[in-house]
Amino acid sequence: MDNERIKGAGNQAKGAIKQGIGELTGDAKLEAEGRMDKAKGKVQSAVGETKDAARDAVDGKDRV
């Protein structure tokens, strides 16, 4: 598993927490930061998946 996928999952979790706290406290800035962290995490995860798929293709492994 590529490190980008791990970092992405971490950013998604951090973002969800920030967003939730922002919603509970009415802090629009914190809520927006949470949404941005979640989006960043999704992109990182997608990059990691692409790297994994490319690595597997080079190694001759089929991923389904």
NORJOJO-V455899 format. One line per field, one symbol per residue. ss: DSSP state (A for helix, B for strand, O for the rest). phi: phi as a letter, one per 30 degrees, with the letter a starting at -180 (. if undefined). A space follows every 10 residues. Layout:
ss->???
phi->???
This chain:
ss->OOAAAAAAAA AAAAAAAAAA AAAAAOOAAA AAAAAAAAAA AAAAAAAAAA AAAAAAAAAO OOOO
phi->.ddddddddd dddddddddd ddddcidddd ddddddddde dddedddddd dddddddddi cccb
